[in-house]
Amino acid sequence: MKKILINGNMGYIGPIVVRHFKRNYPDLKIIGFDSGFFAGCLVNPNIFPECNVDIQCFGDIREFPESILQDVDVVIQLAAVSNDPMGKSFEIPTKEINNKSAIEVAKLSKKNGVKNFVFASSCSVYGAAGDEAKHENSELNPQTAYAKSKIECEAGLRELADDKFIITALRFATACGFSPRLRLDLVLNDFVVSGFLNKKIEILSDGSPLRPLIHVKDMALAIEWASIRKSQQGGMFLVVNAGANKWNYQIKELAEKVRDILGNIELSINTNAAIDTRSYKVDFSLFNGLAPEFTPKMTIDEAVKDLLEGIKSINFHDKNFRNSKYIRLSTLTNLIEMKMIDNNLKWNKI
């Protein structure tokens, strides 16, 4: 592995992945490709994560330039409309970006001799799953446009894999943790920041939905494994749940855990809320068996402390953070209101 391309490197996960590869493969050449929608969502304007990238390219993944694939060994596909609220607001672009464009990039990658293709999928594909832990062959029950786009892309990618083009679809648990481009529209991140700043955690649901989590550092570790995986480790095409069994929590259990770590925090649960059908417990045994050295290392306590240290280090004090640039839907909405991008999530010509 001498040269990799990371599509969507300027989001929440990308900077952590880039840093991970630079530290572990110092001679590796890294190319980034990104739309730049969230370029300004930095927690520290003096630290620019793309300094760790050898070449940074900008563009719409729907108009991906084949030329940047020359001599690339690995493509990591992070580029996506990345959560349920955005998927609901931008359903057509979600399908175009998360599904159609990812498959097209994979086709071009295969054509240009890329050896490994890593697709960031999601455990949200299990949707309304009940209490039984879901494994990779369990029935899928997606509840959102975002989850459906991931399933459709997995199906399209399956047809492209062969012994010279290894494809790994990592069905990630819900991300959490501090990043140079922080997201606060993720459940654990929201709970920690709300508890720290407002001394209160509000659960909008009844707290019963199940959700697995994974720290961004552990996501980078899983992506490294998928980048070097051989066909003997799971086959030419592999869909695998990426996370840890001990990180399955009910939402109210997660909130209670954060409350106990922070101390002196009020916890409010909306017991009258409509049932949130997005509830799934996930079995990560396959991943743990295939990649024992790359399984999650972080604990929930470490994740909470990581977030606390991070927001303290940047002197973050915005109690109204749910309307800030750290909420991805807010950033896109603001770009549309400023007429920087259109409703199809394309940059307007200036």
Long-range contacts (C-beta under 8 A, 24 or more apart in sequence): 1-25, 1-28, 1-73, 1-74, 1-227, 1-228, 2-27, 2-28, 2-29, 2-71, 2-73, 3-28, 3-29, 3-30, 3-31, 3-71, 3-72, 3-73, 3-74, 4-28, 4-29, 4-30, 4-31, 4-72, 4-73, 4-74, 4-75, 4-76, 4-227, 5-31, 5-32, 5-33, 5-68, 5-69, 5-72, 5-74, 5-75, 5-76, 6-30, 6-31, 6-32, 6-33, 6-53, 6-76, 6-78, 7-33, 7-34, 7-61, 7-64, 7-75, 7-76, 7-77, 7-78, 7-79, 7-105, 8-33, 8-34, 8-61, 8-77, 8-78, 8-79, 8-80, 9-33, 9-34, 9-50, 9-53, 9-56, 9-78, 10-34, 10-36, 10-38, 10-39, 10-49, 10-50, 10-181, 11-38, 11-78, 11-82, 11-181, 12-38, 12-82, 12-175, 12-179, 12-181, 12-182, 12-183, 12-216, 13-78, 13-120, 13-175, 13-179, 13-216, 13-219, 13-220, 14-49, 14-78, 14-181, 15-49, 15-50, 15-52, 15-179, 15-180, 15-181, 16-177, 16-179, 16-216, 16-217, 16-219, 16-220, 17-76, 17-78, 17-219, 17-220, 17-223, 18-49, 18-50, 18-52, 18-53, 19-49, 19-52, 19-220, 20-217, 20-220, 20-221, 20-223, 20-224, 21-220, 21-224, 22-52, 24-224, 29-54, 29-55, 30-54, 30-55, 31-55, 31-56, 31-57, 31-68, 31-72, 32-56, 32-57, 33-57, 33-58, 33-59, 33-61, 33-64, 33-68, 33-79, 34-58, 34-79, 35-59, 35-60, 35-61, 35-79, 35-345, 35-347, 37-331, 37-332, 37-335, 37-341, 37-345, 38-181, 38-328, 38-331, 40-325, 40-331, 41-181, 41-182, 41-325, 41-326, 41-331, 42-180, 42-181, 43-179, 43-180, 43-181, 43-182, 43-310, 43-314, 43-316, 44-180, 44-314, 47-180, 49-180, 49-181, 60-346, 60-347, 61-97, 61-101, 61-102, 61-105, 62-96, 62-97, 62-100, 62-101, 64-101, 64-104, 64-105, 64-108, 66-108, 66-111, 66-112, 69-108, 69-109, 69-112, 69-114, 70-112, 72-109, 72-112, 72-114, 73-114, 73-115, 73-116, 74-114, 74-115, 74-116, 74-117, 74-118, 74-227, 75-105, 75-106, 75-109, 75-114, 75-116, 75-117, 75-118, 76-118, 76-120, 76-223, 76-227, 77-102, 77-105, 77-106, 77-117, 77-118, 77-119, 77-120, 78-120, 80-120, 80-149, 81-146, 81-149, 81-345, 82-146, 82-328, 83-146, 83-185, 83-186, 83-328, 83-329, 84-124, 84-144, 84-145, 84-146, 84-147, 84-278, 85-185, 85-329, 86-146, 86-328, 86-329, 86-332, 87-144, 87-145, 87-146, 87-147, 87-149, 88-144, 88-145, 89-329, 89-332, 89-333, 90-332, 90-343, 90-344, 90-345, 91-145, 92-344, 93-344, 93-345, 94-145, 94-146, 94-149, 95-145, 95-148, 95-149, 95-152, 97-345, 98-146, 98-149, 98-150, 98-153, 99-149, 99-150, 99-152, 99-153, 99-156, 102-153, 102-156, 102-157, 103-153, 103-156, 103-157, 103-160, 106-156, 106-157, 106-160, 106-167, 107-160, 109-165, 110-160, 110-165, 114-165, 115-164, 115-165, 115-166, 116-166, 116-167, 116-168, 116-226, 116-227, 116-228, 116-229, 117-157, 117-160, 117-165, 117-166, 117-167, 117-168, 118-167, 118-168, 118-170, 118-223, 118-226, 118-227, 119-153, 119-154, 119-157, 119-167, 119-168, 119-169, 119-170, 120-170, 120-172, 120-223, 121-150, 121-153, 121-154, 121-169, 121-170, 121-171, 121-172, 121-239, 122-146, 122-147, 122-150, 122-171, 122-172, 123-171, 123-172, 123-173, 123-174, 123-212, 123-241, 123-243, 123-280, 123-282, 124-150, 124-174, 124-278, 124-280, 125-150, 125-151, 125-154, 125-171, 126-280, 126-282, 127-277, 127-278, 127-280, 128-277, 128-278, 128-279, 128-280, 129-210, 129-279, 129-280, 129-281, 130-279, 131-210, 131-281, 132-281, 133-245, 133-248, 133-281, 133-282, 133-283, 134-241, 134-280, 134-281, 134-282, 134-283, 135-241, 135-282, 135-283, 135-285, 135-286, 136-171, 136-239, 136-240, 136-241, 136-286, 143-277, 143-278, 144-278, 154-239, 157-237, 158-237, 160-237, 161-235, 161-236, 161-237, 162-236, 163-231, 163-236, 165-236, 166-229, 166-230, 166-231, 166-236, 166-237, 167-236, 167-237, 167-238, 168-226, 168-229, 168-234, 168-238, 168-240, 169-237, 169-238, 169-239, 169-240, 170-219, 170-222, 170-223, 170-226, 170-240, 170-242, 171-239, 171-240, 171-241, 171-242, 171-282, 172-214, 172-219, 172-222, 172-242, 172-243, 173-211, 173-212, 173-213, 173-214, 173-241, 173-242, 173-243, 173-244, 173-247, 173-282, 173-284, 174-211, 174-212, 174-213, 174-214, 175-213, 175-214, 175-215, 175-216, 175-219, 176-213, 176-214, 176-215, 176-216, 176-303, 176-307, 177-215, 177-216, 177-217, 177-298, 177-303, 177-306, 177-307, 178-216, 178-306, 178-307, 178-309, 178-310, 178-311, 179-216, 182-310, 182-311, 182-326, 183-326, 183-327, 183-328, 184-321, 184-322, 184-324, 184-326, 184-327, 185-322, 185-326, 185-327, 185-328, 185-329, 187-211, 187-213, 187-251, 187-254, 188-213, 188-254, 188-258, 188-303, 188-304, 188-307, 189-307, 190-322, 191-254, 191-255, 191-258, 192-258, 192-262, 192-304, 192-307, 192-308, 192-311, 193-307, 193-311, 193-316, 193-321, 194-321, 195-258, 195-259, 195-262, 195-265, 196-262, 196-308, 196-311, 197-316, 197-317, 197-318, 197-319, 197-321, 198-319, 199-264, 199-265, 199-266, 200-265, 200-266, 200-267, 200-268, 201-255, 201-258, 201-259, 201-265, 201-266, 201-267, 201-268, 202-268, 202-270, 203-251, 203-252, 203-255, 203-267, 203-268, 203-269, 203-270, 204-270, 204-273, 205-251, 205-270, 205-273, 205-275, 205-276, 206-252, 206-269, 206-270, 206-271, 206-272, 206-273, 206-275, 206-276, 207-250, 207-251, 207-252, 207-255, 207-269, 208-250, 208-251, 208-252, 208-275, 208-276, 208-279, 209-250, 209-251, 209-276, 209-278, 209-279, 210-248, 210-249, 210-250, 210-251, 210-279, 210-280, 210-281, 211-248, 211-249, 211-250, 211-251, 211-254, 211-278, 211-279, 211-280, 212-243, 212-244, 212-247, 212-248, 212-249, 212-280, 212-281, 212-282, 212-284, 213-243, 213-247, 213-249, 213-254, 213-300, 213-303, 214-242, 214-243, 214-244, 214-247, 214-296, 215-296, 215-298, 215-302, 215-303, 215-306, 217-297, 217-298, 218-243, 218-244, 218-295, 218-296, 218-297, 218-298, 221-294, 221-295, 221-296, 221-297, 222-287, 222-291, 222-294, 224-294, 225-291, 225-293, 225-294, 229-291, 233-290, 233-291, 234-286, 234-290, 238-290, 240-286, 240-287, 240-290, 241-282, 241-283, 241-284, 241-286, 241-287, 242-284, 242-287, 243-282, 243-284, 243-287, 243-296, 244-284, 244-288, 244-295, 244-296, 245-283, 245-284, 245-285, 245-288, 247-296, 247-300, 248-281, 248-282, 249-300, 257-300, 257-304, 258-304, 261-301, 261-304, 261-305, 262-304, 262-308
